[in-house]
Amino acid sequence: MNLVDTSTNYADGHSETLVGEVLAAALARGFVRREDVVVVTKAGYLQGGNLGEARRRARAGRPWTEIVEYGPDLWHAMSPDFLEDQLSASLSRLGLARVDVLLLHNPEYFLTDAAHRGIPRDEARGVFYDRAARAFRHLESEVAAGRIGSYGVSSNTLVVDLEKPDAVSLPRLLSVAGPGFAAVQLPFNPLETGAREPIHTENGRSVLDVARSAGLGVLVNRPFNAFSGQGLVRFAGLPGEALARLGRDAAWERARVAELGAFVTSAFAGTAPAAGTLAQRTLRALAATPGVDVVLAGMRRAEYVEDVVRAWA
């Protein structure tokens, strides 16, 4: 396990700082070599301190361009001037001269906002892919400058039906990208299986098919947190305090895990392992899906991390 995924907006930038501190300590001890660690970060969100900086810049008459003011506490951008400044800030927090992969973080906010404003879908998409092309040209220059190794897109709507207003088309992104475009990140879990469904292109290909044929690396997020009509479903064991908060007990949790374990076996017939915890079985089933290269597991609790690590023991 040698890939670390973070973002400018995780913990308002403090995630990058923490990753940088831990990586620096590991390098200093000789525990790892820099070339053996893949550091991925993302840019696009303006929240918290980043949003405050955007407002200060606007008041000073030097705003970042092409800002999508999606909500009072959430703006978004992928303009070259914004990306240049965001990368500089990320490198400073991480304490690195280069990140291996920089991803545009959920650029579909532009499309969602356009739909809310009543802008016709095709018109909005034309502007969106024009902005993506300019972002990619800038990121190609960052590759040439050595500040990033490659780039790509992290999007929740790479996995939805292409007819939806906010759907992001990987073929269309590839058509405006340069040789540095190397990776995509998308949600995939036993309930939300859009990544493997034949809904991404008009000729019935999945986004995993498209990514694989293009030689892209695919990073899967939200492997254990699935959203359904009944609310959030977790394909991992619940800690004791969560059970208490829900008014549940160990017997209820065992029944829940058994039911979801059977669902994983059904959803990934032929590849889901029969042994291990619910999280371990889910992780292995997702990783065994053709086209998936990395499954990103959350790191909130030490016990959670230890459980996931044992999936490969």
C-alpha positions in Angstrom: 0.0 0.0 0.0 1.9 3.0 -1.3 -0.7 5.6 -2.4 -1.9 8.5 -0.3 -5.0 10.4 -1.5 -5.8 13.9 -0.1 -7.2 17.2 -1.2 -7.0 20.9 -0.7 -10.3 21.0 1.1 -9.9 17.9 3.4 -9.9 19.4 6.9 -9.5 22.8 5.3 -6.0 22.0 4.1 -4.8 20.3 7.4 -5.0 16.9 5.7 -2.3 17.9 3.3 -0.2 19.3 6.2 -0.5 16.1 8.2 0.3 13.9 5.2 3.4 16.0 4.5 4.5 15.7 8.2 4.1 12.0 8.3 5.8 11.5 4.9 8.7 13.7 5.9 9.2 11.7 9.1 9.0 8.4 7.2 11.5 9.6 4.6 13.9 10.8 7.3 13.8 7.5 9.1 14.5 5.6 5.8 11.2 3.8 6.2 10.3 4.6 2.6 11.8 6.2 -0.4 10.1 9.2 -2.1 9.9 7.4 -5.4 8.0 4.5 -3.8 5.1 6.6 -2.6 2.4 8.0 -4.9 1.0 11.2 -3.5 -2.4 12.3 -5.0 -4.1 15.6 -4.2 -7.0 17.4 -5.7 -8.1 21.0 -6.3 -11.4 22.7 -7.1 -13.3 23.5 -3.9 -13.4 26.9 -2.3 -14.5 26.3 1.3 -13.3 27.4 4.7 -10.0 29.3 4.5 -9.8 28.9 0.8 -13.2 30.6 0.4 -12.1 33.4 2.7 -9.0 33.9 0.5 -11.2 34.0 -2.6 -13.3 36.8 -1.1 -10.2 38.7 0.0 -8.9 38.5 -3.5 -12.2 39.7 -5.0 -12.3 42.7 -2.6 -8.7 43.6 -3.6 -9.6 43.6 -7.3 -7.7 40.4 -8.2 -10.2 37.6 -8.1 -9.6 34.1 -9.3 -11.4 33.8 -12.7 -14.5 31.7 -13.6 -15.7 31.0 -10.1 -18.9 29.0 -9.7 -20.6 30.4 -6.6 -22.6 27.2 -5.9 -23.7 28.2 -2.4 -22.9 30.7 0.3 -20.2 28.4 1.8 -19.2 26.5 -1.3 -17.6 27.9 -4.4 -15.8 26.0 -7.1 -13.3 26.6 -9.9 -10.9 25.0 -12.4 -9.4 28.0 -14.1 -5.7 28.0 -14.8 -4.9 30.9 -12.4 -6.8 29.2 -9.6 -5.1 25.8 -10.2 -1.7 27.4 -10.3 -2.2 29.0 -6.9 -3.8 25.9 -5.4 -1.0 23.7 -6.5 1.5 26.1 -4.9 -0.4 26.0 -1.6 -0.7 22.2 -1.7 3.1 21.8 -2.3 3.8 24.1 0.6 1.5 22.2 2.9 2.8 18.8 1.8 6.4 20.0 2.0 7.1 18.5 -1.5 8.5 19.8 -4.7 6.1 17.7 -6.7 2.9 15.8 -6.3 2.6 12.6 -8.4 -1.1 13.2 -9.4 -3.2 16.3 -9.3 -6.9 15.7 -9.9 -9.6 18.3 -10.7 -12.0 17.8 -7.8 -15.6 17.3 -8.7 -15.7 19.7 -11.6 -19.3 18.7 -12.3 -20.3 21.5 -9.9 -20.3 23.7 -13.0 -22.8 21.5 -14.7 -25.0 21.2 -11.6 -25.0 24.9 -11.1 -25.8 25.5 -14.8 -28.8 23.1 -14.6 -30.1 25.0 -11.5 -29.8 28.2 -13.5 -31.8 26.8 -16.4 -28.9 26.8 -18.9 -29.6 24.3 -21.7 -27.6 21.1 -21.2 -25.7 21.2 -24.5 -24.7 24.8 -24.0 -23.5 24.1 -20.5 -21.5 21.1 -21.6 -19.9 23.2 -24.4 -18.6 25.7 -21.8 -17.7 22.9 -19.4 -15.4 21.0 -21.7 -13.9 24.3 -23.0 -12.9 25.1 -19.4 -11.6 21.6 -18.9 -9.5 21.9 -22.0 -7.9 25.1 -20.7 -7.4 23.5 -17.3 -5.7 20.5 -18.9 -3.4 22.8 -21.0 -2.3 24.5 -17.8 -1.7 21.2 -16.1 0.4 20.0 -19.0 2.6 23.0 -18.3 2.8 22.0 -14.7 3.9 18.5 -15.8 6.6 20.1 -17.9 7.7 22.3 -15.0 8.0 19.2 -12.8 5.5 20.4 -10.2 3.2 17.4 -11.0 3.8 14.0 -12.4 0.4 13.7 -14.1 -3.2 14.8 -13.8 -6.8 13.7 -14.1 -10.3 14.1 -12.8 -12.1 13.0 -9.6 -15.8 13.1 -10.2 -18.9 11.6 -8.7 -20.8 11.9 -12.0 -18.4 9.9 -14.1 -20.6 7.0 -13.0 -24.1 8.3 -13.8 -26.1 7.9 -16.9 -24.7 10.1 -19.7 -28.2 11.7 -20.2 -28.1 13.3 -16.8 -27.4 17.1 -16.9 -24.4 16.8 -14.6 -22.9 13.7 -16.2 -19.2 14.0 -16.9 -18.1 12.2 -20.1 -14.6 10.5 -19.9 -14.4 10.2 -23.7 -15.0 13.9 -24.1 -12.5 14.7 -21.4 -9.9 12.6 -23.1 -10.6 14.4 -26.4 -9.4 17.7 -24.9 -6.7 16.2 -22.7 -2.9 15.9 -23.3 -0.5 13.1 -22.6 -0.3 14.0 -18.9 -3.9 12.9 -18.3 -3.3 9.6 -16.4 -6.0 8.9 -13.8 -9.6 9.2 -12.7 -11.2 8.9 -9.3 -14.9 7.8 -8.9 -17.3 6.3 -6.4 -17.8 2.5 -6.4 -19.3 0.3 -3.8 -21.6 -2.8 -3.6 -24.8 -0.6 -3.9 -23.5 2.1 -6.2 -22.2 0.1 -9.1 -22.5 2.7 -11.9 -18.8 2.5 -12.6 -19.1 -0.9 -14.2 -22.6 -0.5 -15.8 -22.9 0.1 -19.6 -24.4 3.6 -19.2 -21.4 5.9 -19.8 -21.4 6.0 -23.6 -24.0 5.9 -26.4 -22.6 2.6 -27.5 -23.1 1.0 -24.1 -19.7 1.1 -22.5 -19.0 1.6 -18.8 -16.6 4.3 -17.5 -14.3 1.4 -16.3 -14.2 0.1 -19.9 -13.3 3.5 -21.3 -10.6 4.1 -18.6 -9.1 0.7 -19.2 -8.9 1.1 -22.9 -7.3 4.5 -22.5 -4.7 3.1 -20.1 -5.8 5.3 -17.2 -5.3 4.5 -13.5 -8.7 4.2 -11.7 -9.0 5.2 -8.1 -12.2 4.1 -6.3 -13.6 6.2 -3.4 -16.5 5.7 -1.0 -16.0 1.9 -1.1 -17.9 1.4 2.2 -20.3 4.3 2.4 -23.2 3.7 0.0 -26.2 6.0 -0.4 -29.5 4.3 -1.0 -33.2 5.2 -0.9 -33.1 4.1 2.8 -30.2 6.4 3.7 -26.5 5.6 4.3 -25.4 1.9 4.2 -22.0 1.1 5.5 -20.1 -1.9 4.2 -17.9 -2.0 7.3 -18.4 -2.8 10.9 -19.8 -0.1 13.2 -17.8 0.9 16.2 -19.3 0.5 19.7 -20.2 4.2 20.1 -22.1 4.2 16.8 -24.1 1.2 17.9 -25.0 2.8 21.1 -26.0 6.0 19.3 -28.3 4.0 17.1 -29.7 2.1 20.0 -28.4 -1.2 18.6 -26.5 -4.1 20.2 -23.9 -6.7 19.1 -26.6 -9.1 18.0 -28.1 -6.5 15.7 -24.7 -5.7 14.3 -23.9 -9.4 13.6 -27.2 -9.7 11.7 -26.5 -6.6 9.7 -23.0 -7.7 8.8 -24.3 -11.2 7.8 -27.0 -9.6 5.6 -24.6 -7.2 3.9 -22.0 -9.9 3.5 -24.5 -12.0 1.6 -25.3 -8.9 -0.6 -21.6 -8.4 -1.4 -21.4 -12.1 -2.5 -24.4 -11.6 -4.7 -23.2 -8.2 -6.2 -19.8 -9.6 -7.0 -20.6 -13.2 -7.9 -17.4 -15.2 -8.6 -15.0 -12.6 -7.1 -16.2 -11.8 -3.6 -14.2 -13.7 -0.9 -16.2 -15.7 1.6 -13.8 -15.1 4.5 -12.9 -12.0 6.4 -14.7 -9.0 7.9 -17.4 -7.2 5.9 -14.9 -4.4 5.1 -12.2 -6.8 4.0 -14.6 -8.8 1.8 -16.0 -5.6 0.2 -12.5 -4.2 -0.4 -11.3 -7.4 -2.1 -14.4 -7.6 -4.3 -14.0 -4.0 -5.5 -10.3 -4.5 -6.1 -11.0 -7.6 -8.2 -13.3 -5.7 -10.5 -11.6 -5.3 -14.0 -10.4 -1.8 -14.5 -10.0 -0.9 -10.8 -6.5 -0.1 -9.7 -6.8 1.4 -6.3 -9.5 1.3 -3.6 -9.2 4.3 -1.3 -10.2 3.5 2.3 -10.8 6.1 4.9 -8.4 6.7 7.8 -10.6 8.1 10.6 -10.0 5.4 13.1 -6.9 3.3 13.8 -9.0 0.1 14.2 -10.6 0.8 10.8 -7.2 1.1 9.1 -5.9 -2.1 10.8 -9.0 -4.0 9.6 -8.5 -2.9 6.0 -4.8 -3.6 6.1 -5.5 -7.2 7.2 -7.5 -7.7 4.0 -4.1 -8.3 2.3 -2.4 -10.1 5.1 
